[in-house]
Amino acid sequence: MAKAIINIKTDKEVKANVQKLAEELGISLSDVLNASLRNFIRTREVRISAVPQMTLELEKLIGRTREDFKNKKNISGPFSTAKDMDTYLDENISA
């Protein structure tokens, strides 16, 4: 895939903070920007917020999990001891 160069202007402090955080995560500033651009293409939206937003996929998963819990489906336990949990797993989970 051919590469293109994009020049942007940002505050030096913003760039330094992003580079530091990206480095802590083991990725580059280019990786951060490319991920942001790809997400923009995928979602067709830009969110600017100090509060984290739940994704639609996570909302759906939580909804299914709540339904399962309400219907006592796909749940196990609680277990009083680790031995009880091991016994349950040994009897109910096939390898």
Gaussian input, Z-matrix of N, CA and C with variables (Angstrom, degrees):
# hf/3-21g

backbone

0 1
 N
 C     1     B1
 C     2     B2     1     A1
 N     3     B3     2     A2     1     D1
 C     4     B4     3     A3     2     D2
 C     5     B5     4     A4     3     D3
 N     6     B6     5     A5     4     D4
 C     7     B7     6     A6     5     D5
 C     8     B8     7     A7     6     D6
 N     9     B9     8     A8     7     D7
 C    10    B10     9     A9     8     D8
 C    11    B11    10    A10     9     D9
 N    12    B12    11    A11    10    D10
 C    13    B13    12    A12    11    D11
 C    14    B14    13    A13    12    D12
 N    15    B15    14    A14    13    D13
 C    16    B16    15    A15    14    D14
 C    17    B17    16    A16    15    D15
 N    18    B18    17    A17    16    D16
 C    19    B19    18    A18    17    D17
 C    20    B20    19    A19    18    D18
 N    21    B21    20    A20    19    D19
 C    22    B22    21    A21    20    D20
 C    23    B23    22    A22    21    D21
 N    24    B24    23    A23    22    D22
 C    25    B25    24    A24    23    D23
 C    26    B26    25    A25    24    D24
 N    27    B27    26    A26    25    D25
 C    28    B28    27    A27    26    D26
 C    29    B29    28    A28    27    D27
 N    30    B30    29    A29    28    D28
 C    31    B31    30    A30    29    D29
 C    32    B32    31    A31    30    D30
 N    33    B33    32    A32    31    D31
 C    34    B34    33    A33    32    D32
 C    35    B35    34    A34    33    D33
 N    36    B36    35    A35    34    D34
 C    37    B37    36    A36    35    D35
 C    38    B38    37    A37    36    D36
 N    39    B39    38    A38    37    D37
 C    40    B40    39    A39    38    D38
 C    41    B41    40    A40    39    D39
 N    42    B42    41    A41    40    D40
 C    43    B43    42    A42    41    D41
 C    44    B44    43    A43    42    D42
 N    45    B45    44    A44    43    D43
 C    46    B46    45    A45    44    D44
 C    47    B47    46    A46    45    D45
 N    48    B48    47    A47    46    D46
 C    49    B49    48    A48    47    D47
 C    50    B50    49    A49    48    D48
 N    51    B51    50    A50    49    D49
 C    52    B52    51    A51    50    D50
 C    53    B53    52    A52    51    D51
 N    54    B54    53    A53    52    D52
 C    55    B55    54    A54    53    D53
 C    56    B56    55    A55    54    D54
 N    57    B57    56    A56    55    D55
 C    58    B58    57    A57    56    D56
 C    59    B59    58    A58    57    D57
 N    60    B60    59    A59    58    D58
 C    61    B61    60    A60    59    D59
 C    62    B62    61    A61    60    D60
 N    63    B63    62    A62    61    D61
 C    64    B64    63    A63    62    D62
 C    65    B65    64    A64    63    D63
 N    66    B66    65    A65    64    D64
 C    67    B67    66    A66    65    D65
 C    68    B68    67    A67    66    D66
 N    69    B69    68    A68    67    D67
 C    70    B70    69    A69    68    D68
 C    71    B71    70    A70    69    D69
 N    72    B72    71    A71    70    D70
 C    73    B73    72    A72    71    D71
 C    74    B74    73    A73    72    D72
 N    75    B75    74    A74    73    D73
 C    76    B76    75    A75    74    D74
 C    77    B77    76    A76    75    D75
 N    78    B78    77    A77    76    D76
 C    79    B79    78    A78    77    D77
 C    80    B80    79    A79    78    D78
 N    81    B81    80    A80    79    D79
 C    82    B82    81    A81    80    D80
 C    83    B83    82    A82    81    D81
 N    84    B84    83    A83    82    D82
 C    85    B85    84    A84    83    D83
 C    86    B86    85    A85    84    D84
 N    87    B87    86    A86    85    D85
 C    88    B88    87    A87    86    D86
 C    89    B89    88    A88    87    D87
 N    90    B90    89    A89    88    D88
 C    91    B91    90    A90    89    D89
 C    92    B92    91    A91    90    D90
 N    93    B93    92    A92    91    D91
 C    94    B94    93    A93    92    D92
 C    95    B95    94    A94    93    D93
 N    96    B96    95    A95    94    D94
 C    97    B97    96    A96    95    D95
 C    98    B98    97    A97    96    D96
 N    99    B99    98    A98    97    D97
 C   100   B100    99    A99    98    D98
 C   101   B101   100   A100    99    D99
 N   102   B102   101   A101   100   D100
 C   103   B103   102   A102   101   D101
 C   104   B104   103   A103   102   D102
 N   105   B105   104   A104   103   D103
 C   106   B106   105   A105   104   D104
 C   107   B107   106   A106   105   D105
 N   108   B108   107   A107   106   D106
 C   109   B109   108   A108   107   D107
 C   110   B110   109   A109   108   D108
 N   111   B111   110   A110   109   D109
 C   112   B112   111   A111   110   D110
 C   113   B113   112   A112   111   D111
 N   114   B114   113   A113   112   D112
 C   115   B115   114   A114   113   D113
 C   116   B116   115   A115   114   D114
 N   117   B117   116   A116   115   D115
 C   118   B118   117   A117   116   D116
 C   119   B119   118   A118   117   D117
 N   120   B120   119   A119   118   D118
 C   121   B121   120   A120   119   D119
 C   122   B122   121   A121   120   D120
 N   123   B123   122   A122   121   D121
 C   124   B124   123   A123   122   D122
 C   125   B125   124   A124   123   D123
 N   126   B126   125   A125   124   D124
 C   127   B127   126   A126   125   D125
 C   128   B128   127   A127   126   D126
 N   129   B129   128   A128   127   D127
 C   130   B130   129   A129   128   D128
 C   131   B131   130   A130   129   D129
 N   132   B132   131   A131   130   D130
 C   133   B133   132   A132   131   D131
 C   134   B134   133   A133   132   D132
 N   135   B135   134   A134   133   D133
 C   136   B136   135   A135   134   D134
 C   137   B137   136   A136   135   D135
 N   138   B138   137   A137   136   D136
 C   139   B139   138   A138   137   D137
 C   140   B140   139   A139   138   D138
 N   141   B141   140   A140   139   D139
 C   142   B142   141   A141   140   D140
 C   143   B143   142   A142   141   D141
 N   144   B144   143   A143   142   D142
 C   145   B145   144   A144   143   D143
 C   146   B146   145   A145   144   D144
 N   147   B147   146   A146   145   D145
 C   148   B148   147   A147   146   D146
 C   149   B149   148   A148   147   D147
 N   150   B150   149   A149   148   D148
 C   151   B151   150   A150   149   D149
 C   152   B152   151   A151   150   D150
 N   153   B153   152   A152   151   D151
 C   154   B154   153   A153   152   D152
 C   155   B155   154   A154   153   D153
 N   156   B156   155   A155   154   D154
 C   157   B157   156   A156   155   D155
 C   158   B158   157   A157   156   D156
 N   159   B159   158   A158   157   D157
 C   160   B160   159   A159   158   D158
 C   161   B161   160   A160   159   D159
 N   162   B162   161   A161   160   D160
 C   163   B163   162   A162   161   D161
 C   164   B164   163   A163   162   D162
 N   165   B165   164   A164   163   D163
 C   166   B166   165   A165   164   D164
 C   167   B167   166   A166   165   D165
 N   168   B168   167   A167   166   D166
 C   169   B169   168   A168   167   D167
 C   170   B170   169   A169   168   D168
 N   171   B171   170   A170   169   D169
 C   172   B172   171   A171   170   D170
 C   173   B173   172   A172   171   D171
 N   174   B174   173   A173   172   D172
 C   175   B175   174   A174   173   D173
 C   176   B176   175   A175   174   D174
 N   177   B177   176   A176   175   D175
 C   178   B178   177   A177   176   D176
 C   179   B179   178   A178   177   D177
 N   180   B180   179   A179   178   D178
 C   181   B181   180   A180   179   D179
 C   182   B182   181   A181   180   D180
 N   183   B183   182   A182   181   D181
 C   184   B184   183   A183   182   D182
 C   185   B185   184   A184   183   D183
 N   186   B186   185   A185   184   D184
 C   187   B187   186   A186   185   D185
 C   188   B188   187   A187   186   D186
 N   189   B189   188   A188   187   D187
 C   190   B190   189   A189   188   D188
 C   191   B191   190   A190   189   D189
 N   192   B192   191   A191   190   D190
 C   193   B193   192   A192   191   D191
 C   194   B194   193   A193   192   D192
 N   195   B195   194   A194   193   D193
 C   196   B196   195   A195   194   D194
 C   197   B197   196   A196   195   D195
 N   198   B198   197   A197   196   D196
 C   199   B199   198   A198   197   D197
 C   200   B200   199   A199   198   D198
 N   201   B201   200   A200   199   D199
 C   202   B202   201   A201   200   D200
 C   203   B203   202   A202   201   D201
 N   204   B204   203   A203   202   D202
 C   205   B205   204   A204   203   D203
 C   206   B206   205   A205   204   D204
 N   207   B207   206   A206   205   D205
 C   208   B208   207   A207   206   D206
 C   209   B209   208   A208   207   D207
 N   210   B210   209   A209   208   D208
 C   211   B211   210   A210   209   D209
 C   212   B212   211   A211   210   D210
 N   213   B213   212   A212   211   D211
 C   214   B214   213   A213   212   D212
 C   215   B215   214   A214   213   D213
 N   216   B216   215   A215   214   D214
 C   217   B217   216   A216   215   D215
 C   218   B218   217   A217   216   D216
 N   219   B219   218   A218   217   D217
 C   220   B220   219   A219   218   D218
 C   221   B221   220   A220   219   D219
 N   222   B222   221   A221   220   D220
 C   223   B223   222   A222   221   D221
 C   224   B224   223   A223   222   D222
 N   225   B225   224   A224   223   D223
 C   226   B226   225   A225   224   D224
 C   227   B227   226   A226   225   D225
 N   228   B228   227   A227   226   D226
 C   229   B229   228   A228   227   D227
 C   230   B230   229   A229   228   D228
 N   231   B231   230   A230   229   D229
 C   232   B232   231   A231   230   D230
 C   233   B233   232   A232   231   D231
 N   234   B234   233   A233   232   D232
 C   235   B235   234   A234   233   D233
 C   236   B236   235   A235   234   D234
 N   237   B237   236   A236   235   D235
 C   238   B238   237   A237   236   D236
 C   239   B239   238   A238   237   D237
 N   240   B240   239   A239   238   D238
 C   241   B241   240   A240   239   D239
 C   242   B242   241   A241   240   D240
 N   243   B243   242   A242   241   D241
 C   244   B244   243   A243   242   D242
 C   245   B245   244   A244   243   D243
 N   246   B246   245   A245   244   D244
 C   247   B247   246   A246   245   D245
 C   248   B248   247   A247   246   D246
 N   249   B249   248   A248   247   D247
 C   250   B250   249   A249   248   D248
 C   251   B251   250   A250   249   D249
 N   252   B252   251   A251   250   D250
 C   253   B253   252   A252   251   D251
 C   254   B254   253   A253   252   D252
 N   255   B255   254   A254   253   D253
 C   256   B256   255   A255   254   D254
 C   257   B257   256   A256   255   D255
 N   258   B258   257   A257   256   D256
 C   259   B259   258   A258   257   D257
 C   260   B260   259   A259   258   D258
 N   261   B261   260   A260   259   D259
 C   262   B262   261   A261   260   D260
 C   263   B263   262   A262   261   D261
 N   264   B264   263   A263   262   D262
 C   265   B265   264   A264   263   D263
 C   266   B266   265   A265   264   D264
 N   267   B267   266   A266   265   D265
 C   268   B268   267   A267   266   D266
 C   269   B269   268   A268   267   D267
 N   270   B270   269   A269   268   D268
 C   271   B271   270   A270   269   D269
 C   272   B272   271   A271   270   D270
 N   273   B273   272   A272   271   D271
 C   274   B274   273   A273   272   D272
 C   275   B275   274   A274   273   D273
 N   276   B276   275   A275   274   D274
 C   277   B277   276   A276   275   D275
 C   278   B278   277   A277   276   D276
 N   279   B279   278   A278   277   D277
 C   280   B280   279   A279   278   D278
 C   281   B281   280   A280   279   D279
 N   282   B282   281   A281   280   D280
 C   283   B283   282   A282   281   D281
 C   284   B284   283   A283   282   D282

   B1=1.4507
   B2=1.5202
   B3=1.3080
   B4=1.4578
   B5=1.5197
   B6=1.2886
   B7=1.4627
   B8=1.5203
   B9=1.3206
   B10=1.4618
   B11=1.5216
   B12=1.2958
   B13=1.4654
   B14=1.5212
   B15=1.3333
   B16=1.4594
   B17=1.5156
   B18=1.3095
   B19=1.4598
   B20=1.5204
   B21=1.3267
   B22=1.4624
   B23=1.5192
   B24=1.3170
   B25=1.4610
   B26=1.5189
   B27=1.3152
   B28=1.4514
   B29=1.5132
   B30=1.3075
   B31=1.4598
   B32=1.5256
   B33=1.3222
   B34=1.4616
   B35=1.5243
   B36=1.3310
   B37=1.4708
   B38=1.5232
   B39=1.3334
   B40=1.4675
   B41=1.5217
   B42=1.3225
   B43=1.4619
   B44=1.5258
   B45=1.3157
   B46=1.4684
   B47=1.5292
   B48=1.3336
   B49=1.4658
   B50=1.5236
   B51=1.3343
   B52=1.4636
   B53=1.5274
   B54=1.3281
   B55=1.4650
   B56=1.5268
   B57=1.3267
   B58=1.4708
   B59=1.5292
   B60=1.3342
   B61=1.4564
   B62=1.5196
   B63=1.3243
   B64=1.4660
   B65=1.5217
   B66=1.3260
   B67=1.4636
   B68=1.5299
   B69=1.3290
   B70=1.4721
   B71=1.5205
   B72=1.3434
   B73=1.4650
   B74=1.5266
   B75=1.3227
   B76=1.4636
   B77=1.5170
   B78=1.3306
   B79=1.4626
   B80=1.5243
   B81=1.3195
   B82=1.4689
   B83=1.5294
   B84=1.3188
   B85=1.4608
   B86=1.5325
   B87=1.3166
   B88=1.4662
   B89=1.5277
   B90=1.3397
   B91=1.4709
   B92=1.5265
   B93=1.3365
   B94=1.4658
   B95=1.5290
   B96=1.3259
   B97=1.4635
   B98=1.5214
   B99=1.3425
   B100=1.4592
   B101=1.5226
   B102=1.3341
   B103=1.4632
   B104=1.5201
   B105=1.3200
   B106=1.4662
   B107=1.5238
   B108=1.3150
   B109=1.4636
   B110=1.5298
   B111=1.3305
   B112=1.4675
   B113=1.5317
   B114=1.3340
   B115=1.4601
   B116=1.5286
   B117=1.3164
   B118=1.4582
   B119=1.5274
   B120=1.3283
   B121=1.4667
   B122=1.5307
   B123=1.3304
   B124=1.4653
   B125=1.5218
   B126=1.3239
   B127=1.4646
   B128=1.5229
   B129=1.3430
   B130=1.4658
   B131=1.5203
   B132=1.3317
   B133=1.4574
   B134=1.5174
   B135=1.3149
   B136=1.4542
   B137=1.5172
   B138=1.3286
   B139=1.4613
   B140=1.5197
   B141=1.2965
   B142=1.4516
   B143=1.5243
   B144=1.3317
   B145=1.4518
   B146=1.5160
   B147=1.3078
   B148=1.4590
   B149=1.5270
   B150=1.3332
   B151=1.4631
   B152=1.5312
   B153=1.3335
   B154=1.4596
   B155=1.5282
   B156=1.3221
   B157=1.4591
   B158=1.5185
   B159=1.3271
   B160=1.4549
   B161=1.5305
   B162=1.3212
   B163=1.4567
   B164=1.5251
   B165=1.3207
   B166=1.4548
   B167=1.5283
   B168=1.3322
   B169=1.4598
   B170=1.5280
   B171=1.3286
   B172=1.4579
   B173=1.5259
   B174=1.3276
   B175=1.4631
   B176=1.5253
   B177=1.3310
   B178=1.4695
   B179=1.5261
   B180=1.3295
   B181=1.4591
   B182=1.5229
   B183=1.3158
   B184=1.4632
   B185=1.5272
   B186=1.3285
   B187=1.4702
   B188=1.5167
   B189=1.3413
   B190=1.4721
   B191=1.5279
   B192=1.3249
   B193=1.4596
   B194=1.5308
   B195=1.3250
   B196=1.4729
   B197=1.5222
   B198=1.3380
   B199=1.4667
   B200=1.5292
   B201=1.3240
   B202=1.4668
   B203=1.5174
   B204=1.3101
   B205=1.4674
   B206=1.5295
   B207=1.3298
   B208=1.4672
   B209=1.5234
   B210=1.3532
   B211=1.4689
   B212=1.5201
   B213=1.3324
   B214=1.4712
   B215=1.5281
   B216=1.3275
   B217=1.4605
   B218=1.5301
   B219=1.3244
   B220=1.4636
   B221=1.5208
   B222=1.3096
   B223=1.4656
   B224=1.5182
   B225=1.2913
   B226=1.4605
   B227=1.5162
   B228=1.3203
   B229=1.4650
   B230=1.5084
   B231=1.3038
   B232=1.4639
   B233=1.5270
   B234=1.2929
   B235=1.4536
   B236=1.5151
   B237=1.3268
   B238=1.4698
   B239=1.5198
   B240=1.3244
   B241=1.4647
   B242=1.5280
   B243=1.3013
   B244=1.4596
   B245=1.5234
   B246=1.3422
   B247=1.4726
   B248=1.5264
   B249=1.3329
   B250=1.4587
   B251=1.5359
   B252=1.3176
   B253=1.4570
   B254=1.5320
   B255=1.3404
   B256=1.4613
   B257=1.5233
   B258=1.3143
   B259=1.4602
   B260=1.5148
   B261=1.3440
   B262=1.4781
   B263=1.5350
   B264=1.3135
   B265=1.4584
   B266=1.5213
   B267=1.3225
   B268=1.4566
   B269=1.5364
   B270=1.3311
   B271=1.4602
   B272=1.5282
   B273=1.3293
   B274=1.4668
   B275=1.5138
   B276=1.2906
   B277=1.4535
   B278=1.5185
   B279=1.3289
   B280=1.4721
   B281=1.5156
   B282=1.3205
   B283=1.4672
   B284=1.4935
   A1=108.45
   A2=115.95
   A3=120.53
   A4=110.40
   A5=116.10
   A6=121.99
   A7=109.92
   A8=116.26
   A9=122.82
   A10=107.66
   A11=115.26
   A12=121.05
   A13=108.33
   A14=115.69
   A15=121.88
   A16=106.91
   A17=117.05
   A18=121.66
   A19=108.18
   A20=116.65
   A21=120.28
   A22=108.98
   A23=115.40
   A24=120.65
   A25=107.78
   A26=115.16
   A27=121.37
   A28=108.50
   A29=116.27
   A30=120.00
   A31=109.45
   A32=117.14
   A33=121.45
   A34=110.81
   A35=116.41
   A36=120.32
   A37=111.39
   A38=116.73
   A39=120.63
   A40=109.57
   A41=116.78
   A42=120.65
   A43=110.64
   A44=116.92
   A45=120.89
   A46=110.89
   A47=116.67
   A48=120.20
   A49=112.00
   A50=116.31
   A51=120.12
   A52=110.23
   A53=116.90
   A54=119.99
   A55=110.69
   A56=116.51
   A57=120.28
   A58=110.50
   A59=116.85
   A60=120.24
   A61=110.95
   A62=116.97
   A63=120.44
   A64=110.77
   A65=116.44
   A66=120.90
   A67=110.57
   A68=116.68
   A69=120.58
   A70=111.00
   A71=116.11
   A72=120.91
   A73=112.49
   A74=116.38
   A75=120.59
   A76=113.85
   A77=116.49
   A78=120.15
   A79=109.28
   A80=115.65
   A81=120.38
   A82=110.60
   A83=114.81
   A84=120.51
   A85=109.64
   A86=117.55
   A87=121.14
   A88=110.90
   A89=117.00
   A90=120.32
   A91=111.02
   A92=116.33
   A93=121.04
   A94=110.37
   A95=116.25
   A96=120.10
   A97=111.77
   A98=117.45
   A99=120.12
   A100=111.67
   A101=117.71
   A102=121.13
   A103=110.40
   A104=116.69
   A105=120.74
   A106=110.73
   A107=117.19
   A108=120.77
   A109=111.27
   A110=116.89
   A111=120.35
   A112=110.77
   A113=116.31
   A114=119.92
   A115=110.67
   A116=117.37
   A117=121.78
   A118=110.56
   A119=116.76
   A120=121.21
   A121=109.69
   A122=116.16
   A123=121.10
   A124=112.34
   A125=117.48
   A126=121.47
   A127=113.46
   A128=116.11
   A129=121.54
   A130=112.00
   A131=115.61
   A132=119.41
   A133=110.65
   A134=114.34
   A135=122.13
   A136=105.88
   A137=116.21
   A138=120.56
   A139=108.44
   A140=114.43
   A141=120.12
   A142=106.12
   A143=115.10
   A144=119.00
   A145=109.65
   A146=115.38
   A147=119.85
   A148=110.02
   A149=116.10
   A150=121.84
   A151=108.26
   A152=118.30
   A153=120.29
   A154=111.36
   A155=116.83
   A156=122.37
   A157=109.85
   A158=116.01
   A159=120.64
   A160=108.31
   A161=117.07
   A162=120.94
   A163=109.83
   A164=116.16
   A165=121.23
   A166=110.55
   A167=116.56
   A168=120.38
   A169=111.16
   A170=116.77
   A171=120.55
   A172=110.99
   A173=117.92
   A174=121.00
   A175=110.46
   A176=117.35
   A177=121.20
   A178=111.07
   A179=116.63
   A180=121.00
   A181=110.90
   A182=117.12
   A183=120.75
   A184=110.20
   A185=117.39
   A186=121.10
   A187=111.57
   A188=117.12
   A189=120.37
   A190=110.82
   A191=116.02
   A192=120.46
   A193=110.52
   A194=117.07
   A195=120.48
   A196=111.06
   A197=116.59
   A198=120.40
   A199=110.83
   A200=116.70
   A201=120.46
   A202=110.79
   A203=117.44
   A204=121.08
   A205=109.96
   A206=116.62
   A207=120.90
   A208=110.85
   A209=116.64
   A210=121.75
   A211=113.22
   A212=115.87
   A213=122.03
   A214=111.12
   A215=115.20
   A216=122.80
   A217=108.26
   A218=116.43
   A219=122.53
   A220=113.03
   A221=116.54
   A222=120.96
   A223=108.93
   A224=116.01
   A225=121.71
   A226=107.85
   A227=115.28
   A228=119.28
   A229=110.42
   A230=116.79
   A231=126.76
   A232=110.98
   A233=115.03
   A234=122.29
   A235=109.15
   A236=116.20
   A237=121.18
   A238=111.68
   A239=115.47
   A240=119.66
   A241=109.62
   A242=115.22
   A243=120.46
   A244=110.13
   A245=116.10
   A246=120.35
   A247=109.89
   A248=117.68
   A249=121.03
   A250=110.51
   A251=116.31
   A252=120.59
   A253=110.48
   A254=116.79
   A255=120.82
   A256=110.99
   A257=117.56
   A258=122.16
   A259=109.70
   A260=116.24
   A261=120.20
   A262=110.28
   A263=116.84
   A264=120.63
   A265=111.71
   A266=117.09
   A267=120.95
   A268=111.49
   A269=116.27
   A270=121.10
   A271=113.92
   A272=117.14
   A273=119.70
   A274=115.86
   A275=118.40
   A276=120.53
   A277=108.99
   A278=115.45
   A279=118.61
   A280=109.13
   A281=115.13
   A282=121.08
   A283=111.96
   D1=133.28
   D2=179.28
   D3=-70.99
   D4=143.77
   D5=-179.32
   D6=-101.32
   D7=152.26
   D8=176.16
   D9=-128.84
   D10=151.58
   D11=178.61
   D12=-103.87
   D13=131.52
   D14=175.64
   D15=-117.43
   D16=127.38
   D17=175.74
   D18=-100.89
   D19=127.49
   D20=177.08
   D21=-128.22
   D22=157.87
   D23=175.70
   D24=-111.00
   D25=133.60
   D26=176.22
   D27=-148.29
   D28=163.97
   D29=177.65
   D30=-65.02
   D31=143.72
   D32=179.64
   D33=-58.15
   D34=-38.77
   D35=-179.74
   D36=-64.51
   D37=-40.51
   D38=177.70
   D39=-61.96
   D40=-47.93
   D41=-179.50
   D42=-59.75
   D43=-45.50
   D44=-179.08
   D45=-62.17
   D46=-43.10
   D47=-179.94
   D48=-65.51
   D49=-41.97
   D50=179.10
   D51=-65.42
   D52=-43.96
   D53=179.56
   D54=-61.46
   D55=-42.46
   D56=-179.39
   D57=-62.95
   D58=-47.26
   D59=-179.64
   D60=-64.88
   D61=-43.32
   D62=178.43
   D63=-59.77
   D64=-42.29
   D65=178.86
   D66=-62.02
   D67=-40.85
   D68=177.95
   D69=-61.45
   D70=-32.04
   D71=179.55
   D72=-87.82
   D73=-3.86
   D74=178.38
   D75=79.50
   D76=25.14
   D77=178.70
   D78=-128.76
   D79=170.72
   D80=-178.46
   D81=-99.39
   D82=166.72
   D83=174.60
   D84=-60.49
   D85=-38.89
   D86=177.23
   D87=-60.57
   D88=-40.11
   D89=177.59
   D90=-60.77
   D91=-42.36
   D92=179.67
   D93=-62.06
   D94=-48.16
   D95=-178.64
   D96=-66.23
   D97=-41.48
   D98=178.33
   D99=-63.64
   D100=-39.88
   D101=177.14
   D102=-62.75
   D103=-41.08
   D104=178.53
   D105=-64.29
   D106=-43.63
   D107=179.43
   D108=-64.42
   D109=-42.91
   D110=178.92
   D111=-63.95
   D112=-40.28
   D113=178.37
   D114=-63.72
   D115=-38.87
   D116=177.32
   D117=-61.67
   D118=-42.70
   D119=178.32
   D120=-63.80
   D121=-45.07
   D122=-176.26
   D123=-66.98
   D124=-44.86
   D125=-173.23
   D126=-96.66
   D127=-18.73
   D128=-176.31
   D129=58.73
   D130=34.43
   D131=178.09
   D132=-148.83
   D133=156.37
   D134=175.46
   D135=-125.10
   D136=126.08
   D137=177.97
   D138=-111.22
   D139=130.86
   D140=176.04
   D141=-124.14
   D142=108.54
   D143=-174.80
   D144=-157.11
   D145=146.69
   D146=173.70
   D147=-85.36
   D148=-10.60
   D149=-178.31
   D150=-103.18
   D151=127.09
   D152=178.34
   D153=-60.07
   D154=142.88
   D155=179.80
   D156=-109.00
   D157=138.65
   D158=176.62
   D159=-77.89
   D160=139.32
   D161=178.58
   D162=-79.89
   D163=157.52
   D164=178.04
   D165=-60.58
   D166=-39.06
   D167=179.32
   D168=-61.41
   D169=-42.93
   D170=179.56
   D171=-67.95
   D172=-38.63
   D173=177.02
   D174=-60.20
   D175=-42.44
   D176=178.79
   D177=-64.21
   D178=-44.13
   D179=179.56
   D180=-61.77
   D181=-44.30
   D182=178.67
   D183=-63.29
   D184=-39.81
   D185=177.65
   D186=-60.86
   D187=-45.09
   D188=178.66
   D189=-64.58
   D190=-39.21
   D191=-179.97
   D192=-65.02
   D193=-41.94
   D194=177.94
   D195=-62.58
   D196=-42.03
   D197=177.55
   D198=-62.15
   D199=-45.40
   D200=177.38
   D201=-58.08
   D202=-44.27
   D203=-178.53
   D204=-65.07
   D205=-43.66
   D206=179.49
   D207=-61.49
   D208=-37.00
   D209=-178.99
   D210=-92.31
   D211=8.70
   D212=-178.82
   D213=51.96
   D214=46.03
   D215=-178.30
   D216=-118.44
   D217=141.16
   D218=177.88
   D219=58.87
   D220=36.09
   D221=176.19
   D222=-128.86
   D223=159.14
   D224=175.48
   D225=-147.39
   D226=161.43
   D227=-179.07
   D228=83.21
   D229=-171.94
   D230=4.08
   D231=-72.95
   D232=158.37
   D233=179.89
   D234=-112.86
   D235=139.24
   D236=179.75
   D237=-76.52
   D238=-32.74
   D239=-177.81
   D240=-138.64
   D241=164.47
   D242=175.94
   D243=-64.66
   D244=-33.46
   D245=179.04
   D246=-63.73
   D247=-41.29
   D248=177.10
   D249=-60.42
   D250=-41.96
   D251=178.77
   D252=-63.99
   D253=-45.27
   D254=179.15
   D255=-59.92
   D256=-43.07
   D257=179.35
   D258=-61.44
   D259=-46.84
   D260=178.94
   D261=-58.32
   D262=-48.14
   D263=-179.44
   D264=-62.05
   D265=-42.99
   D266=179.52
   D267=-60.99
   D268=-36.84
   D269=-176.88
   D270=-84.42
   D271=-22.82
   D272=-171.26
   D273=-117.31
   D274=-12.73
   D275=-179.06
   D276=-111.26
   D277=119.74
   D278=179.16
   D279=-91.62
   D280=143.09
   D281=-177.75
   D282=-82.53

